[in-house]
Amino acid sequence: MIKCVLLNFSFTNKGQKTLCVDIVDSVMDELRRERKIRMVLADSQIEEYIKLDLSGKNSENEPGISLFLKKVLTEKRVFKEQLC
């Protein structure tokens, strides 16, 4: 016989229930935003970053990409690894 146990991963604040998954998602989103804010404050080539088309670009090892795009993709990969 297999028993199914349901766990309630939620937090209640003044009668409002919030799932832990929602909390984690919000924290991760905030960390992403914080990274972009730090980039703007450091003025780290933000104009070039804004103009980049990152759609379909998943790896910094793709042939024919610029050094700046390679740097951006590497930084994003490192950030995602640290985040996860």
C-alpha positions as CSV (number, residue, x, y, z in Angstrom):
1,M,0.0,0.0,0.0
2,I,1.3,3.4,-1.0
3,K,0.6,6.4,1.2
4,C,0.3,9.8,-0.3
5,V,1.3,12.7,2.0
6,L,0.5,16.2,1.0
7,L,2.6,18.9,2.6
8,N,1.4,22.4,2.9
9,F,4.3,24.7,2.0
10,S,2.6,28.0,2.6
11,F,3.0,31.0,4.8
12,T,0.1,32.8,6.3
13,N,0.3,36.6,6.9
14,K,-2.9,38.3,8.3
15,G,-5.1,35.6,6.7
16,Q,-3.4,35.8,3.3
17,K,-1.8,32.5,2.3
18,T,1.4,32.6,0.1
19,L,3.0,29.5,-1.3
20,C,6.7,29.1,-0.6
21,V,7.1,28.7,-4.4
22,D,5.8,32.2,-4.8
23,I,8.1,33.5,-2.2
24,V,11.2,31.8,-3.8
25,D,10.1,33.1,-7.2
26,S,9.8,36.7,-5.9
27,V,13.2,36.5,-4.3
28,M,14.8,35.2,-7.5
29,D,13.1,38.0,-9.5
30,E,14.4,40.6,-7.0
31,L,17.9,39.2,-7.3
32,R,17.7,39.5,-11.1
33,R,16.5,43.1,-10.9
34,E,19.3,43.9,-8.4
35,R,21.9,42.5,-10.8
36,K,20.6,44.9,-13.5
37,I,20.5,47.8,-11.2
38,R,24.1,47.2,-10.2
39,M,25.0,47.1,-13.9
40,V,23.4,50.5,-14.5
41,L,25.0,52.1,-11.4
42,A,28.4,50.7,-12.5
43,D,27.7,52.1,-16.0
44,S,29.1,48.8,-17.4
45,Q,28.4,49.4,-21.1
46,I,24.7,49.6,-20.4
47,E,23.9,51.3,-23.7
48,E,25.5,48.3,-25.6
49,Y,23.7,45.9,-23.3
50,I,20.3,47.5,-24.0
51,K,20.8,47.2,-27.8
52,L,21.8,43.5,-27.6
53,D,19.4,40.9,-29.0
54,L,19.7,38.0,-26.6
55,S,16.9,35.9,-28.1
56,G,18.1,32.5,-29.2
57,K,21.5,33.1,-27.7
58,N,22.1,30.5,-25.1
59,S,25.8,29.8,-25.1
60,E,28.9,32.0,-25.0
61,N,30.6,29.4,-27.2
62,E,28.5,30.0,-30.3
63,P,30.6,30.9,-33.3
64,G,30.5,34.4,-34.7
65,I,29.4,36.3,-31.6
66,S,31.0,39.5,-30.5
67,L,33.4,39.6,-27.5
68,F,30.9,41.9,-25.7
69,L,28.0,39.4,-26.3
70,K,30.3,36.6,-25.1
71,K,31.0,38.5,-21.9
72,V,27.3,39.2,-21.3
73,L,26.4,35.5,-21.8
74,T,29.2,34.4,-19.5
75,E,28.1,36.8,-16.8
76,K,24.5,35.6,-17.1
77,R,25.5,32.0,-16.9
78,V,27.6,32.6,-13.8
79,F,24.7,34.5,-12.2
80,K,22.2,31.8,-13.0
81,E,24.6,29.1,-11.5
82,Q,25.0,31.1,-8.3
83,L,21.2,31.9,-8.2
84,C,20.2,28.2,-8.5
